[in-house]
Amino acid sequence: MGIEAKDFILDLDLLAFSGIAFSPEQRASLQTSLIILKEQYKFKTIHFWGKILGINDDYFIVQGRQKDELRHRQFLYSKDCINWNMLNPPSKEAKELVDVCQGRFTGDPSNDFEVVKYEITDEDTEDENIEEIKTTLREEDRLAASLWRIEQDALIVPYTAYILQPNGDVQRNRTFEGLTIAESTKLSNYYHFCEPIHLPKKSLVQRSTLEKSLQFLDPIDEDVPKGIFVLAIPPNQIAILLGWSVQYERGSGLVQIRSLKWPGMAFFHIPGTNRYGSLYCGIGEENKDLAFML
């Protein structure tokens, strides 16, 4: 989702509750860059998506969107918040290799990572064997694939925040007035902002009960694995669903949702208003130990 240019400073202050902060110089450069990039690339909306932490340099990520905000997105990255480069969509091979690629981002887009993958040859025969294949993955390609993976797993929006138009475009719902305090505690009221995976697998009977223009995405409460733990830590209350944590700040005036699968992804929403957004600030690696931690 990211945070839009028009609410950039205010939204950054709200995300400070999640420990995400930027220097005054970075704030000024990013705010100026968002305005320039929107005009330069003719985006309908532009969002500051987050930051990937590298060993030598960090990648600042911006996302521009066209009329269809679900399918027509474009990433740009920068190391100094001033000079920006367009990031090509990840290839099928990069999407497969990113899950087995090890090591931190270095901050050099031309750096090559050595990746080892395994393939089964002569499957279901007496000569079945596991073959080890060594290949390389360019850091720029890994960056594109990592951003794609994070969006698939951890980019969320509130229920009814976006609407499916009759022509198939997904656009912001101008009548969205926010979730109530009671609704904001339920993960069923938050949806993955990506092409649905579970929805097409539902039966016709299940889909017939859904509002087609509003319930066209996958709710995050259907994520696997499932299970809930509730911890009361005054003055805040934290509800942890495997993969997600929900926490109130400022009484019940601000709800924060963090992804446990992708540490560094934080979402906020002010109940009763149309203010919401998210930001990622992490090393770009999935927490593969999550199942053993809860």
C-alpha positions in Angstrom: 0.0 0.0 0.0 2.6 2.6 1.1 1.8 6.1 2.1 0.7 8.8 -0.4 2.6 12.1 -1.0 -0.3 14.2 0.2 -0.2 12.7 3.7 3.5 11.8 3.7 4.7 13.6 6.9 1.5 12.8 8.9 1.6 9.1 8.1 5.3 8.8 8.8 4.6 10.1 12.3 1.8 7.5 12.8 4.2 4.7 11.7 6.7 5.9 14.3 4.7 3.8 16.8 6.1 0.7 14.9 9.6 1.9 15.2 9.9 3.2 11.6 11.6 6.6 11.4 13.6 8.7 8.8 16.0 11.6 9.1 14.8 15.1 8.3 16.9 15.1 5.2 15.4 11.8 4.0 11.9 13.1 4.7 12.5 16.3 2.7 14.1 14.4 -0.3 11.4 11.8 -0.4 8.5 14.3 -0.2 10.0 16.2 -3.1 10.8 13.1 -5.1 7.2 11.8 -4.8 5.8 15.0 -6.4 8.4 15.0 -9.2 8.1 11.3 -10.0 4.3 11.5 -10.2 4.5 14.2 -12.8 7.4 12.6 -14.7 5.8 9.2 -15.1 2.2 10.3 -15.3 1.1 8.1 -12.3 -2.5 8.5 -11.0 -1.2 8.0 -7.5 2.3 7.5 -6.0 3.2 6.0 -2.7 6.4 5.7 -0.7 6.5 1.9 -0.3 9.4 1.5 2.2 13.0 0.7 2.6 15.1 -2.4 2.1 18.1 -2.4 4.4 21.4 -3.4 2.8 24.9 -4.0 4.1 26.5 -1.0 2.3 23.5 1.0 1.0 19.8 0.9 1.5 17.1 0.8 -1.2 14.3 3.4 -0.9 11.2 2.1 -2.7 8.5 4.1 -4.4 5.4 2.7 -6.1 3.4 4.4 -8.8 -0.1 3.3 -9.8 -2.3 3.9 -12.8 -6.1 3.7 -13.1 -6.3 0.1 -12.1 -4.5 0.2 -8.7 -4.4 -3.6 -8.2 -2.8 -4.7 -11.5 -1.0 -1.6 -12.9 1.8 -0.8 -10.5 5.4 0.3 -11.1 8.3 0.2 -8.6 11.2 2.6 -8.6 14.2 2.5 -6.3 16.9 4.9 -5.1 19.9 4.8 -2.8 19.9 8.5 -2.0 16.2 9.5 -2.3 17.1 11.8 -5.2 18.1 9.6 -8.2 15.5 7.0 -9.1 15.6 3.9 -11.3 12.7 2.0 -12.7 12.5 -1.6 -11.5 11.3 -4.2 -14.0 8.7 -6.8 -13.0 10.4 -10.0 -11.7 10.7 -12.9 -14.1 9.3 -16.4 -13.3 12.8 -17.7 -12.6 13.6 -14.8 -10.2 10.3 -15.6 -8.3 11.4 -19.2 -7.9 15.0 -18.4 -6.9 14.3 -15.7 -4.4 12.9 -18.2 -1.9 16.2 -20.1 -1.8 18.6 -17.1 -2.2 20.6 -16.5 1.0 22.5 -13.5 2.3 21.7 -9.9 2.9 21.2 -7.3 0.2 24.5 -5.5 -0.4 23.2 -2.2 -1.9 24.8 -2.9 -5.2 22.2 -3.7 -7.9 24.8 -5.4 -10.1 25.9 -7.8 -7.4 25.3 -11.5 -8.2 24.2 -14.0 -5.6 25.1 -17.7 -6.0 21.9 -19.8 -5.7 21.7 -23.6 -5.3 18.5 -25.2 -6.2 17.5 -28.9 -6.4 15.5 -30.7 -9.0 14.2 -34.2 -9.1 15.1 -36.1 -12.2 13.4 -39.3 -13.5 10.6 -38.9 -11.0 8.5 -41.9 -10.2 11.1 -44.3 -11.8 13.8 -46.5 -10.4 16.4 -43.9 -11.6 14.8 -41.1 -9.5 17.5 -38.7 -8.3 17.9 -35.3 -6.8 20.1 -33.0 -9.0 21.9 -30.0 -7.6 21.9 -27.0 -9.9 24.0 -23.9 -9.2 23.0 -20.6 -10.8 23.2 -16.8 -10.1 20.6 -14.2 -9.3 21.3 -10.5 -9.9 20.6 -8.3 -6.9 18.3 -6.0 -8.9 16.2 -9.0 -10.0 16.2 -10.3 -6.4 15.0 -6.9 -5.2 12.1 -7.0 -7.7 11.1 -10.6 -6.7 11.4 -9.8 -3.0 9.0 -6.8 -3.4 6.6 -9.0 -5.3 6.7 -11.6 -2.6 6.2 -9.1 0.2 3.2 -7.7 -1.5 1.7 -11.1 -2.0 2.0 -12.0 1.7 1.8 -8.8 3.7 0.3 -5.9 1.8 -3.2 -5.3 3.2 -6.1 -2.8 3.0 -9.3 -2.4 5.1 -12.5 -3.9 4.0 -14.4 -1.6 1.5 -11.4 0.6 1.0 -11.2 -0.4 -2.6 -14.0 -1.2 -5.0 -14.2 -3.4 -8.1 -15.6 -1.3 -11.0 -17.9 -2.9 -13.7 -15.0 -2.7 -16.2 -12.8 -4.7 -14.0 -10.6 -1.8 -12.6 -9.9 -1.7 -8.9 -10.0 1.8 -7.6 -10.2 3.5 -4.2 -13.6 3.7 -2.7 -14.4 7.4 -2.3 -17.3 6.6 0.1 -15.0 4.6 2.5 -15.3 6.2 6.0 -13.2 3.8 7.9 -13.8 0.8 10.2 -15.4 1.1 13.6 -13.3 0.4 16.7 -15.0 -3.0 17.0 -14.5 -3.9 13.4 -10.8 -2.8 13.4 -10.0 -5.7 15.9 -11.1 -8.4 13.5 -8.6 -9.6 10.9 -11.6 -10.7 8.7 -12.0 -6.9 7.9 -8.5 -6.7 6.3 -7.7 -8.0 2.8 -4.6 -8.9 0.9 -4.2 -6.2 -1.8 -3.1 -8.6 -4.5 -4.7 -11.0 -7.0 -6.8 -13.4 -4.9 -5.6 -17.0 -4.4 -8.2 -18.6 -2.1 -11.3 -16.8 -3.6 -11.3 -18.7 -7.0 -11.0 -22.0 -5.1 -14.3 -21.4 -3.2 -17.4 -23.1 -4.2 -20.2 -21.3 -6.2 -22.4 -21.4 -3.1 -19.7 -19.7 -1.0 -19.1 -17.1 -3.7 -22.8 -16.4 -4.2 -22.9 -14.9 -0.6 -20.2 -12.4 -1.3 -20.6 -8.8 -2.4 -18.8 -8.9 -5.8 -17.8 -5.3 -5.9 -16.3 -5.3 -2.4 -15.3 -8.9 -1.5 -13.1 -9.6 -4.5 -9.9 -10.1 -2.5 -8.6 -12.7 0.1 -9.2 -11.8 3.8 -6.1 -12.2 5.9 -7.9 -14.3 8.5 -7.8 -17.2 6.0 -4.0 -17.2 6.0 -2.4 -20.5 6.9 -1.5 -21.5 9.6 -4.3 -20.4 11.9 -4.5 -20.0 15.7 -4.9 -17.1 18.1 -3.2 -15.9 21.2 -4.3 -12.8 23.2 -1.9 -11.0 25.4 -3.0 -8.1 27.7 -0.1 -5.7 28.2 -1.2 -2.5 29.7 -1.8 0.1 28.4 -2.0 -1.6 25.0 -3.8 -4.8 24.0 -2.1 -7.1 21.5 -3.9 -9.8 19.6 -1.6 -12.2 17.8 -2.9 -14.4 15.0 -0.3 -16.7 13.5 1.3 -14.4 11.0 -0.2 -11.1 12.2 -0.3 -9.0 15.3 -2.9 -6.3 16.1 -2.1 -3.6 18.6 -3.9 -0.4 19.7 -2.1 2.8 20.3 -3.4 6.1 21.8 -6.2 4.3 23.6 -8.2 2.9 20.6 -7.5 5.9 18.3 -4.9 4.0 16.2 -4.7 0.4 15.2 -1.4 -1.1 14.2 -1.1 -4.4 12.3 2.3 -6.0 11.8 3.3 -9.0 9.7 5.2 -11.6 11.6 6.1 -13.4 8.4 7.8 -10.3 7.0 9.3 -8.4 10.0 9.3 -4.7 9.1 5.9 -4.5 7.4 3.6 -2.3 9.4 0.0 -1.2 8.7 -2.0 1.5 10.4 -5.6 2.7 10.4 -7.4 5.4 12.4 -10.9 3.9 13.2 -13.8 6.0 12.0 -11.7 7.8 9.3 -10.4 7.0 5.9 -6.8 7.3 7.1 -4.8 4.1 6.6 -1.5 3.1 5.1 1.5 0.8 5.4 5.3 0.8 5.1 8.0 -1.8 5.0 11.4 -1.3 6.6 13.4 -4.4 6.8 16.1 -6.6 5.3 13.8 -8.1 2.7 13.9 -11.7 4.1 11.0 -13.8 5.2 10.8 -15.1 8.8 11.0 -18.8 8.0 11.2 -19.7 11.7 7.7 -18.3 12.4 6.1 -21.7 12.9 8.7 -22.6 15.6 8.3 -19.3 17.4 4.6 -19.4 18.2 
